[in-house]
Amino acid sequence: MITDKPVCVTGASGFIASHIVAQLLHGGYRVRGTVRKSPDYYPYLQQLPGANERLELVKADLLSKESFLPAFRECEYIIHTASPYVINVKNPAKDLVEPSLQGTLGVMEAAAKTATIRRVILTSSVAAVTDEPDSTKVFTERDWNTLSSLDRHPYHYSKTLAERAAWEFVDREKTAFDLISINPSMVTGPSLGPDINTTNAMIRDIMSGVYPGIMDLNWGFVDVRDTARAHILAMETSGAAGRYLCSAGLMEMRKLVELLSLAGYGDYPLPNKDLTGRFGTALMTALSFTQPRDTGTYIRTHIGRSIRYGCSKIKQELGISFMPVMESILEAVEDMIRKGHLVPPPSRSASPH
């Protein structure tokens, strides 16, 4: 399915969104991307194959719903990715909840005023599913995060409020378009732009001596290219409906450190103290109170518990298959070294003799 009308991608410069733009262009689509600054500020988008012929970048402001109306004109599909992802903000209401919630509602209202729109695909998150692991449970699309607040995991709170508001808008307004949400776990892999995303920054920190030891934590990971593909499949699959958890697999912190060491990154200051037992968990829980508020909350709600996601729906209904987590993480590491976010290992940076 290739429409001759442009597909609008909001927040086109973002980590996930830029890959969506690249894949849409590769698939022959016309793309209209919304950005916050002048289009000239994003050469990595303008230099994508097919961009000269089929990419248009327009300015839009998340807090101004009117700014999206020109971007949506003639479009049949909107992929709404624009949303802040920041931890430890000073003002959660202003810095996270307001742009996420009002931005999503503004996009929905602008879409409702655009007669050509057939479907909106929303980039949500597993943060809207839960904000703490439950070792006895496998989370699915039926689960909603009911615990987060401005004081507890404000990022999770912002994603939950925004996704709920989108579904409530479609139900209340009986829109002519349908809504699909993609709820990825921690997204890793190489970046098309110069910035570093939050998940890759965590991997960088693990390799840079930030963490005092190996904690009893695990995460769900998914490659950014698979995440982008999931959005496009949700757009192209006529029978797609509802929410889709998007996670390739799980990895414990211990396994992640072992992977990095075995892959040739052992010269980095990887954590080596074993804090995965009962004593280590108690120690890190106590030390969490010395951390920035949201980092401390994350440690206390995640340490000693195992997260699991059920992703059969996205595999069965969208037909997606996922890249192995290890491969995605190692590509992310090499990309961070190339872009200067991570210093090269001593074996590479040493002068030849």
TORKEDREN-691198 format. One record per residue (C-alpha): residue number from 1; residue in one letter; z, x, y. Coordinates in nm, 2 decimals, always signed. Example, Ala and Ser with C-alpha at 12.3 -4.5 7.8 and 13.67 -1.06 7.14 Angstrom:
BEGIN
    i  aa      up    east   north
    1   a   +0.78   +1.23   -0.45
    2   s   +0.71   +1.37   -0.11
***
This chain:
BEGIN
    i  aa      up    east   north
    1   m   +0.00   +0.00   +0.00
    2   i   -0.12   +0.16   +0.32
    3   t   -0.10   -0.06   +0.63
    4   d   -0.33   +0.01   +0.93
    5   k   -0.04   -0.07   +1.15
    6   p   +0.22   +0.20   +1.24
    7   v   +0.54   +0.23   +1.05
    8   c   +0.83   +0.28   +1.30
    9   v   +1.10   +0.54   +1.21
   10   t   +1.39   +0.54   +1.44
   11   g   +1.57   +0.86   +1.51
   12   a   +1.26   +1.05   +1.38
   13   s   +1.40   +1.39   +1.45
   14   g   +1.69   +1.36   +1.21
   15   f   +1.75   +1.54   +0.88
   16   i   +1.65   +1.25   +0.66
   17   a   +1.41   +1.08   +0.91
   18   s   +1.19   +1.39   +0.96
   19   h   +1.13   +1.40   +0.59
   20   i   +1.04   +1.03   +0.59
   21   v   +0.79   +1.10   +0.87
   22   a   +0.64   +1.39   +0.68
   23   q   +0.60   +1.18   +0.36
   24   l   +0.46   +0.88   +0.54
   25   l   +0.20   +1.11   +0.71
   26   h   +0.12   +1.27   +0.37
   27   g   +0.07   +0.92   +0.23
   28   g   -0.18   +0.83   +0.50
   29   y   +0.03   +0.61   +0.71
   30   r   +0.03   +0.59   +1.09
   31   v   +0.39   +0.67   +1.22
   32   r   +0.56   +0.58   +1.54
   33   g   +0.89   +0.77   +1.57
   34   t   +1.16   +0.71   +1.82
   35   v   +1.34   +1.01   +1.97
   36   r   +1.60   +1.06   +2.24
   37   k   +1.42   +1.34   +2.44
   38   s   +1.06   +1.42   +2.54
   39   p   +0.82   +1.44   +2.24
   40   d   +0.76   +1.80   +2.33
   41   y   +1.11   +1.88   +2.23
   42   y   +1.02   +1.83   +1.86
   43   p   +0.74   +2.07   +1.77
   44   y   +0.85   +2.06   +1.40
   45   l   +0.74   +1.69   +1.40
   46   q   +0.42   +1.74   +1.60
   47   q   +0.31   +2.02   +1.37
   48   l   +0.34   +1.82   +1.05
   49   p   +0.01   +1.78   +0.86
   50   g   -0.15   +1.46   +0.99
   51   a   +0.06   +1.44   +1.30
   52   n   -0.22   +1.51   +1.54
   53   e   -0.41   +1.21   +1.42
   54   r   -0.14   +0.96   +1.31
   55   l   +0.20   +1.04   +1.47
   56   e   +0.32   +0.90   +1.80
   57   l   +0.67   +0.98   +1.94
   58   v   +0.83   +0.75   +2.19
   59   k   +1.16   +0.77   +2.36
   60   a   +1.43   +0.51   +2.28
   61   d   +1.80   +0.48   +2.34
   62   l   +2.03   +0.35   +2.06
   63   l   +2.24   +0.16   +2.33
   64   s   +1.93   -0.01   +2.48
   65   k   +1.78   -0.26   +2.26
   66   e   +1.50   -0.32   +2.51
   67   s   +1.38   +0.04   +2.46
   68   f   +1.29   -0.04   +2.10
   69   l   +1.05   -0.33   +2.18
   70   p   +0.76   -0.10   +2.27
   71   a   +0.82   +0.11   +1.97
   72   f   +0.81   -0.19   +1.73
   73   r   +0.49   -0.34   +1.88
   74   e   +0.23   -0.42   +1.61
   75   c   +0.46   -0.26   +1.34
   76   e   +0.52   -0.44   +1.00
   77   y   +0.79   -0.20   +0.88
   78   i   +1.08   -0.04   +1.05
   79   i   +1.29   +0.24   +0.89
   80   h   +1.61   +0.26   +1.09
   81   t   +1.77   +0.59   +1.04
   82   a   +1.92   +0.66   +1.38
   83   s   +2.30   +0.69   +1.37
   84   p   +2.55   +0.95   +1.46
   85   y   +2.71   +1.16   +1.17
   86   v   +3.00   +1.36   +1.31
   87   i   +3.34   +1.44   +1.18
   88   n   +3.65   +1.49   +1.39
   89   v   +3.53   +1.32   +1.71
   90   k   +3.76   +1.28   +2.01
   91   n   +3.67   +0.92   +2.07
   92   p   +3.57   +0.74   +1.74
   93   a   +3.50   +0.41   +1.91
   94   k   +3.26   +0.56   +2.17
   95   d   +3.12   +0.85   +1.97
   96   l   +3.07   +0.68   +1.63
   97   v   +3.12   +0.30   +1.62
   98   e   +2.95   +0.20   +1.94
   99   p   +2.62   +0.38   +1.89
  100   s   +2.61   +0.30   +1.51
  101   l   +2.70   -0.07   +1.55
  102   q   +2.53   -0.15   +1.88
  103   g   +2.23   +0.06   +1.78
  104   t   +2.18   -0.13   +1.45
  105   l   +2.23   -0.47   +1.62
  106   g   +1.99   -0.37   +1.89
  107   v   +1.72   -0.27   +1.64
  108   m   +1.77   -0.60   +1.45
  109   e   +1.74   -0.80   +1.77
  110   a   +1.43   -0.62   +1.88
  111   a   +1.28   -0.66   +1.53
  112   a   +1.35   -1.04   +1.55
  113   k   +1.15   -1.05   +1.88
  114   t   +0.86   -0.87   +1.72
  115   a   +0.65   -1.13   +1.52
  116   t   +0.47   -0.87   +1.31
  117   i   +0.78   -0.72   +1.14
  118   r   +0.80   -0.79   +0.77
  119   r   +1.08   -0.56   +0.65
  120   v   +1.35   -0.34   +0.79
  121   i   +1.49   -0.06   +0.58
  122   l   +1.83   +0.06   +0.69
  123   t   +1.97   +0.40   +0.63
  124   s   +2.33   +0.33   +0.53
  125   s   +2.56   +0.54   +0.32
  126   v   +2.80   +0.54   +0.03
  127   a   +3.05   +0.55   +0.32
  128   a   +2.99   +0.18   +0.34
  129   v   +3.07   +0.14   -0.03
  130   t   +3.40   +0.32   -0.04
  131   d   +3.60   +0.58   +0.16
  132   e   +3.81   +0.71   -0.14
  133   p   +3.73   +0.79   -0.50
  134   d   +3.88   +0.58   -0.78
  135   s   +3.88   +0.78   -1.11
  136   t   +3.88   +0.46   -1.31
  137   k   +3.58   +0.30   -1.14
  138   v   +3.21   +0.34   -1.11
  139   f   +3.10   +0.22   -0.77
  140   t   +2.79   +0.00   -0.74
  141   e   +2.59   -0.19   -0.48
  142   r   +2.84   -0.48   -0.51
  143   d   +3.12   -0.27   -0.36
  144   w   +3.21   -0.26   +0.00
  145   n   +3.44   -0.03   +0.19
  146   t   +3.74   -0.24   +0.31
  147   l   +3.98   +0.04   +0.39
  148   s   +3.83   +0.24   +0.68
  149   s   +3.93   +0.19   +1.05
  150   l   +3.92   +0.38   +1.38
  151   d   +4.21   +0.58   +1.25
  152   r   +4.11   +0.63   +0.89
  153   h   +3.76   +0.77   +0.82
  154   p   +3.60   +0.65   +1.15
  155   y   +3.25   +0.77   +1.03
  156   h   +3.29   +0.56   +0.72
  157   y   +3.41   +0.27   +0.94
  158   s   +3.10   +0.30   +1.16
  159   k   +2.86   +0.29   +0.87
  160   t   +3.04   -0.01   +0.72
  161   l   +3.04   -0.21   +1.04
  162   a   +2.67   -0.13   +1.11
  163   e   +2.55   -0.23   +0.76
  164   r   +2.76   -0.54   +0.75
  165   a   +2.64   -0.64   +1.09
  166   a   +2.27   -0.60   +0.98
  167   w   +2.32   -0.82   +0.68
  168   e   +2.51   -1.08   +0.88
  169   f   +2.23   -1.08   +1.14
  170   v   +1.96   -1.15   +0.89
  171   d   +2.17   -1.43   +0.73
  172   r   +2.27   -1.59   +1.05
  173   e   +1.93   -1.57   +1.23
  174   k   +1.72   -1.65   +0.92
  175   t   +1.48   -1.38   +1.02
  176   a   +1.12   -1.37   +0.92
  177   f   +1.17   -1.02   +0.80
  178   d   +1.38   -0.91   +0.51
  179   l   +1.64   -0.62   +0.50
  180   i   +1.70   -0.34   +0.25
  181   s   +1.96   -0.07   +0.28
  182   i   +1.95   +0.27   +0.12
  183   n   +2.30   +0.41   +0.06
  184   p   +2.28   +0.78   -0.01
  185   s   +2.57   +1.01   -0.11
  186   m   +2.59   +1.36   +0.04
  187   v   +2.23   +1.46   +0.14
  188   t   +2.13   +1.82   +0.09
  189   g   +1.81   +2.03   +0.06
  190   p   +1.59   +2.21   +0.32
  191   s   +1.57   +2.09   +0.68
  192   l   +1.24   +2.04   +0.86
  193   g   +1.41   +2.09   +1.20
  194   p   +1.62   +2.37   +1.34
  195   d   +1.96   +2.20   +1.31
  196   i   +2.21   +2.19   +1.02
  197   n   +2.32   +1.86   +0.87
  198   t   +2.68   +1.78   +0.78
  199   t   +2.65   +1.83   +0.40
  200   n   +2.47   +2.16   +0.43
  201   a   +2.73   +2.27   +0.69
  202   m   +3.00   +2.20   +0.43
  203   i   +2.82   +2.42   +0.17
  204   r   +2.78   +2.69   +0.44
  205   d   +3.16   +2.67   +0.51
  206   i   +3.23   +2.71   +0.13
  207   m   +3.02   +3.03   +0.14
  208   s   +3.18   +3.16   +0.46
  209   g   +3.54   +3.18   +0.37
  210   v   +3.65   +2.86   +0.55
  211   y   +3.81   +2.71   +0.24
  212   p   +4.13   +2.88   +0.11
  213   g   +4.07   +2.80   -0.25
  214   i   +3.89   +2.58   -0.51
  215   m   +4.03   +2.23   -0.47
  216   d   +4.02   +1.93   -0.71
  217   l   +3.73   +1.76   -0.54
  218   n   +3.39   +1.63   -0.64
  219   w   +3.10   +1.49   -0.46
  220   g   +2.78   +1.30   -0.52
  221   f   +2.47   +1.48   -0.40
  222   v   +2.11   +1.38   -0.35
  223   d   +1.81   +1.58   -0.22
  224   v   +1.68   +1.48   +0.13
  225   r   +1.32   +1.45   +0.00
  226   d   +1.43   +1.20   -0.27
  227   t   +1.63   +1.02   -0.01
  228   a   +1.32   +1.00   +0.21
  229   r   +1.11   +0.88   -0.08
  230   a   +1.37   +0.61   -0.16
  231   h   +1.32   +0.46   +0.19
  232   i   +0.94   +0.46   +0.15
  233   l   +0.96   +0.31   -0.20
  234   a   +1.19   +0.04   -0.06
  235   m   +0.92   -0.03   +0.20
  236   e   +0.63   -0.03   -0.05
  237   t   +0.79   -0.22   -0.34
  238   s   +0.74   -0.59   -0.27
  239   g   +1.02   -0.70   -0.51
  240   a   +1.28   -0.46   -0.36
  241   a   +1.59   -0.64   -0.24
  242   g   +1.94   -0.58   -0.12
  243   r   +2.13   -0.25   -0.13
  244   y   +2.04   +0.07   -0.32
  245   l   +2.29   +0.34   -0.40
  246   c   +2.11   +0.67   -0.39
  247   s   +2.27   +0.97   -0.56
  248   a   +2.13   +1.22   -0.80
  249   g   +2.45   +1.34   -0.96
  250   l   +2.80   +1.47   -0.92
  251   m   +2.94   +1.82   -0.88
  252   e   +3.30   +1.94   -0.87
  253   m   +3.39   +2.21   -0.62
  254   r   +3.46   +2.45   -0.90
  255   k   +3.11   +2.40   -1.05
  256   l   +2.95   +2.44   -0.70
  257   v   +3.13   +2.77   -0.65
  258   e   +3.02   +2.89   -1.00
  259   l   +2.66   +2.78   -0.93
  260   l   +2.66   +2.98   -0.60
  261   s   +2.81   +3.29   -0.77
  262   l   +2.57   +3.28   -1.07
  263   a   +2.27   +3.22   -0.84
  264   g   +2.32   +3.56   -0.66
  265   y   +2.55   +3.46   -0.38
  266   g   +2.87   +3.63   -0.52
  267   d   +2.88   +3.87   -0.22
  268   y   +2.97   +3.58   +0.01
  269   p   +3.35   +3.51   +0.06
  270   l   +3.35   +3.22   -0.19
  271   p   +3.69   +3.06   -0.26
  272   n   +3.85   +3.21   -0.56
  273   k   +4.20   +3.08   -0.57
  274   d   +4.24   +2.80   -0.83
  275   l   +4.40   +2.51   -0.65
  276   t   +4.28   +2.24   -0.89
  277   g   +4.60   +2.19   -1.08
  278   r   +4.90   +1.97   -0.99
  279   f   +5.06   +2.24   -0.78
  280   g   +4.74   +2.32   -0.59
  281   t   +4.67   +1.95   -0.52
  282   a   +5.02   +1.91   -0.38
  283   l   +4.99   +2.23   -0.17
  284   m   +4.65   +2.12   -0.02
  285   t   +4.79   +1.77   +0.04
  286   a   +5.07   +1.93   +0.24
  287   l   +4.84   +2.17   +0.42
  288   s   +4.60   +1.88   +0.51
  289   f   +4.84   +1.77   +0.78
  290   t   +4.76   +2.10   +0.96
  291   q   +4.39   +2.02   +0.97
  292   p   +4.20   +1.81   +1.23
  293   r   +4.28   +1.45   +1.18
  294   d   +3.97   +1.33   +1.00
  295   t   +3.95   +1.65   +0.78
  296   g   +4.31   +1.60   +0.68
  297   t   +4.25   +1.23   +0.60
  298   y   +3.95   +1.32   +0.38
  299   i   +4.15   +1.57   +0.18
  300   r   +4.44   +1.33   +0.12
  301   t   +4.22   +1.05   +0.01
  302   h   +3.99   +1.25   -0.21
  303   i   +4.18   +1.54   -0.37
  304   g   +4.28   +1.49   -0.73
  305   r   +4.04   +1.20   -0.77
  306   s   +3.69   +1.17   -0.92
  307   i   +3.40   +0.97   -0.75
  308   r   +3.13   +0.81   -0.96
  309   y   +2.83   +0.60   -0.85
  310   g   +2.61   +0.37   -1.06
  311   c   +2.25   +0.42   -0.96
  312   s   +2.06   +0.23   -1.22
  313   k   +1.94   -0.03   -0.97
  314   i   +1.74   +0.22   -0.76
  315   k   +1.59   +0.39   -1.07
  316   q   +1.49   +0.06   -1.23
  317   e   +1.37   -0.14   -0.93
  318   l   +1.21   +0.14   -0.72
  319   g   +1.12   +0.37   -1.01
  320   i   +1.26   +0.68   -0.85
  321   s   +1.36   +0.99   -1.03
  322   f   +1.59   +1.26   -0.88
  323   m   +1.57   +1.63   -0.84
  324   p   +1.85   +1.82   -1.01
  325   v   +2.15   +1.86   -0.78
  326   m   +2.17   +2.24   -0.84
  327   e   +1.81   +2.29   -0.74
  328   s   +1.85   +2.10   -0.42
  329   i   +2.17   +2.29   -0.32
  330   l   +2.01   +2.63   -0.38
  331   e   +1.70   +2.53   -0.18
  332   a   +1.94   +2.43   +0.10
  333   v   +2.12   +2.76   +0.09
  334   e   +1.79   +2.96   +0.12
  335   d   +1.68   +2.73   +0.40
  336   m   +2.01   +2.80   +0.59
  337   i   +1.96   +3.17   +0.55
  338   r   +1.61   +3.15   +0.68
  339   k   +1.71   +2.94   +0.98
  340   g   +2.01   +3.16   +1.07
  341   h   +2.29   +2.91   +0.99
  342   l   +2.41   +3.14   +0.71
  343   v   +2.41   +3.52   +0.73
  344   p   +2.20   +3.69   +0.46
  345   p   +2.40   +3.83   +0.17
  346   p   +2.48   +4.21   +0.21
  347   s   +2.23   +4.29   -0.06
  348   r   +1.95   +4.16   +0.15
  349   s   +2.07   +4.27   +0.50
  350   a   +2.15   +4.63   +0.40
  351   s   +1.91   +4.89   +0.54
  352   p   +1.69   +5.06   +0.28
  353   h   +1.78   +5.41   +0.18
***
